[in-house]
Amino acid sequence: MSDLPQCPQCQSVYTYEDGDQYVCPECAHEWPKSAAADQGDEQKVIKDANGNVLQDGDSVTVIKDLKVKGSSLVVKVGTKVKNIRLVDGDHDIDCKIDGIGAMKLKSEFVKKA
């Protein structure tokens, strides 16, 4: 097996070296060799609408009316959400909202309280 890294975009194992870069033949993504060594210890930083870094256990405030999919409920502007949990994915905040229950929110629609 080859000791070359997988493509960071499409996870293809068919990467090859081209000078001082790696190239993926499946998606045509190119990245420098030095980036492959730094890739292992990156932590995703999640920021709110104002650019403040969010952490587990923070309290946030909703900055926009949010419709709850599959129901007629709406999370109103100014709703305070306590004790959030950060998760991977499109909706990066897990929380419980009083009167609605467990929800997933996008960090772009909240600000740190």
N, C-alpha and C positions, 0 to 999 in steps of 0.2 A: 504494500500500500504506500501511497505517497504521503509525505509529511507536510504537504501544503495545506493551508487553512481552507475551510469552506467559504463560499461566497457569502458576505454579510447580508446581501439583499435577498437572494433566492435559495440560499443554503445548498447550492450545487457543490458536488465533490469533484467536479471536473475542472478545477482552476489550474492555471499555469502561470509561470513566471515570464515576464517580458521586461528585461532591464531591471530597474529598481521598483517595479510594480507587479502586482498580481492581477490577472485578468480572468473573468468568467466568460466562457464561450456561450453559455446559455442566455444570459441577460445582458451581456456586454458591459458589465460593471467593472471598473478599474479602481484599485486602491493601492496606496503605497505599502511597501513591505513593513515599514516602521509602524504603521497603524495596526497590523496584525498582532504585534507583541503587546500593545497597549489595550487591546480589546477585552481581555479577560476580567479586569477589575473595575469596569465602568458601572456606576449606579445611575439609574434613571432619576433625574431630578424633576419633580412635579411642582409647577408654579401655578398660582392663582391668576385671576384676570389682571391684577396689578403688578405681577412679576414677583410676588413674595413666595419664598420656598415653603411648601406645605410639608408637614410631618404627621405621622400617626398620632392620634389623640388631639389634634388641633380642633378649634371651633371655627366654623366658617359661616358666612352669610350669603344667601342667594342674591344675585344681582339682576336677575331677569325672571319673569314669569315662565315657569316650566310646566308644560302639559305632561301628565302622567300617561304614558302609552297604555292603551287598553282600558281606560276609564275616563270619567268626566272630571276627575280631580285635577287641581292645578296647585303647584308649589309657588306661592306668591313671593314677590320681591321683598327682601328684608327678613325672610325666614331664617332663623338661626339654627344651625346644625352643629351639635356637639359631638365630640369623640369620633372623628372620622378615621377610616382605615384606608390607606393607599394600596391600590392593587394595579396589576398590569392589565392593559387592554384599552379599548376605545374610551370607555367610561372608567376613569381611574380613581374614583372615590366611592367607597362603600359606606353607607351610613343608615341611621334610622331617623325618620322625620316624624315628629309628633302628629298624630291624626292621619298619617298616611302609611307609615311602616317602613320596612327595609327598602332602600333605593340605591341605585348607582347613579352618580353624577359625573359630569365632565368638569374638570378643574377650570375651564375657561368661563364657566358661569357662576363661579363663587369668588368671594374675597375673604381673606383671613380676618377673623374678628378680633 
